[in-house]
C-alpha cells in the first residue's frame, strides 16, 4: 500500500495544490493529512475548502484547535517574546478570517488515525501520541521515545508539527515526520536558509518493511509571500516562504 501523508499547510494554498498534484501523479492508494491547515498564511479558507472537496481524512492540529474553538493560544509554544507577538497577530487574523462553517469543520477534525496495512500497525498524529502540540524532534532522547512508545502496539508513528522531516529507527520501530507543506523550518541551527519548496511524505508498506520517501515540491512561493504581505500579516512569515528571515 502506498500512502501520501502531509501536514502543516498553514494557509498556503499554492503549496497545497502543488503537493496534491504530485500525489495524484504518484498514484497513491490513500492520502492522509496530519493537520494545521490554517495560521500564518493568507488563504486559510481556501485550504480548508480544498481539503474538504478532496475528502481527505484529516487530523486536528494545534492551530486548527486554536482557530476552530476561538482560543487565545494556538499551542505553538513560542520560545521568545518576539515570536509570541508575531504568533498572536497571526492567530487573531486567522480567527477573524476563517468563516463559521470552516471553523465548525476544524472543530470536528480527527484526534488520530490508526491503520493496519500488511500486518504493520501505523499510528498517525499531529504532535505526538500523547499531546496535540508535543514536538517530537529528530534528536529526541531514546529514553524519552521508549517511554512514549511503551504502551503503544504500533510499528510506526507518523507525525507533523515540527515542520522538519525525518525518519528515525529504534527498537524495531519507526518514528517519521512528514515536514511541512506550507511553512518550512530549518533542518538544523547552522542552516542559513529555509526551504522554498513544499514537503510531504510517501509511505510504502508491505509485509516485510515500511519505507518512507520525503518529497520536496517546488511552487510559486513568491506569490504566496506577497499575499501574506497584502493581507497585513507580518513580513516575517512572507520571508520564511522566500527562504530568508
N, C-alpha and C positions, 0 to 999 in steps of 0.2 A: 504494500500500500504506500502511496505517495501522498504526503500531507504538506500543504503550504501553511506556514504559521507567520503571522505578522502582528505588530502592536505599535503603540506609541506614535500614532499618526499626528496627533496634536494639531488638527485643523489645517493640515497641509494636503489640499485636495489634488494638486498636480502629482505629488509623490505617491499618493494612494492610487491614482489612476495608472501611473507607470508600473507600480507593483502588481496591480490586478491584471494589467495587460501581460506582464511577464508570467504570472501564474497561469493565465489562460494558455499561453504558448507552451508552457511546461506540461500541460495535460495532467494535472494532479487529480487524485481521487477525492480529496477533502480539503477544505480551506477553513482555518480557524483564526480568529482574531483575539488577542490577549488583552485588548482594552486600551484605554487612554485615547479615545477618539478626538477629544477636544483639549483646549488650552494652548496658549502661546500663538497659535496660528490664526489666520484671518477667515477661515472657512469652516467653522465647526458644524453648522447646519448642513452644509453640502457634504461633508464627510459622513455624518450620520445618515443622511438620505441615501448615499451610495452604499453604505453597509447594509441598510435596510433593503434596498432594491435588489441587492445580490443575495439576500437571505443568508448572510454569513454568521454562523454561530459565534457569539462574542461574549467574552468575559468582562466584567466590570473592572475598570482601572480606578486608581485613587482619584484621578482628575474627573472621571465620569461620575464618581460618587459625589465629589465636592460640588460639581455643577448640577447634577440631577437632583440632589437634595438641597441645593442652595446653601451650602455650608460656608462658614467663614474661613475655612482652611482646606487646601487641596491635598493635604497629606504628603507634601513633597519633601519635607524635612530639609529645608534650606539651611546651609551651613554658615551663611554670613548675612548681616543686615541688608546689604545692597541687593543680594539675590532675593531675600524675603520681600523687599519693597517692590521689585520688578514683578515677582510672582503674584503679589497681591493685586497689582494693576491688571495682570492677565486674568486672574480669577474673576475679578469684578466685571471686566469687559465681557468675558465669556458667559457669565451668568446672565448678563443683560441681553446678550446677542442670541443665545440659544432659545428657540421658541418652546412654548409649553409642551407641545406634542413631543418634541425631541427630548426634552427633559424627562418626560414620562418614559420614553424609550431607554434612556440612560439608567433610570431607577430600576428597570426590570432586566438589566443585563445579568448574565450568569455569574455565580461566585467562583466556579471552576468547571473544568470539563475532564471527565475520566473516560478512558478508552482502552480497549484491549484489542490488539492487532497481531495476528500470527503468534499468539501466545505471549506477546510483550505488553506489559501494562504501562500506560502512559498517563501522566497527570499534567494538565495544562492549567497554569495560574497566571495572575498578573505579577504580583510581587514575589511571594513565597507561599508554600503550603500553609504557613501559619498566619500571615497577615497580608492584606492587600497592598500595603506600602512598605514592606520589608525589602531592602535591597540585598540581592544575592550577587555580589560581585565575584569575578573570577578568582580572586585571591582570598575568598572566604576560608578561614582556617578549617582544616579537615575535621577537627574535633566538633566544631560547630555544625558542619554539614552532616556528620554522623548523628548528631543529636536531632537535627531536623528530619532526617530520613528514618530514624529508628522505628517509628510507628507507622511507616508508610509501606504498603505492599505494592511497590512500583519498580519498574526497571528504569524509568526516566522521568524526570521533572523538566517541563519546558516552561520558561518564564520570560517576562519582559521587564519593564520598569526601569532598569539601569540604563537603557539605551546603548549598551555596549555588548556586542555579540560575542559569544564564546561557546566552546564545547569542552566540558570537563568530565573526566572519567575517575571514578573511585569506587573501591569495594564492589566491582562488577556492576555499578550503576552509572547513570549519566545525568548531568545537570547541564541544560542547554539554554542559552539566552538568544532570542531572535533579533536583538538590536533594536533599531527604531526606524520606522518608515519616514517620519516627518520632522524629527528634531534630534540630530546626531549629537553624540558627546565624544570627547577624546577617548581613545583606547587606553592611554596612559598619560601620566603627568608631563612627560617630556615631549609629547606630541604637540606641535606648534599650530596645527590647523585642524578644524573639524572636517569631516567628510561632507562633500556636496552631493552625495548620492543617497537614495533611499535604500534601506537594508531590510531584508526579511530572510526567512529560513525555509528550506525544503527538507523534510524528513522522509527517509525511505526505510520502511520496516518490513523485515521478513523473519522467518523462523530462526535465522542464525544471528542477525545483528540489527542494530538501529544505526543508520548512517545519517549525518547531518551536513547539509551544504548551505553555507551562508552566502547569500547573493546580494550584490550591490548594483543598483539600477540607477542610471542617470535620468534626470528630469529637469524641467525648466525652473531651477531653484531661484533664479533672479526674479522671475515673475512673482513667485510666492514671497520673496523678501520685500519686493515693492508693495505687495498687497498688505503685508504687515504694517509697513510704514504708513500707507494710505489710511488704514483702519485706525491709526492713532495709537497703536501698541508700541512698546519700547523698541527702539532701534536695535538694541542688543539681540532680540530674537530674530530680527531680519539678518543681522550679520552672522549669526550662527549658521543660517542656511547658506550664506555666502562663503562659509569656511573660515571666517575670521571672528575676532572678538571686538 
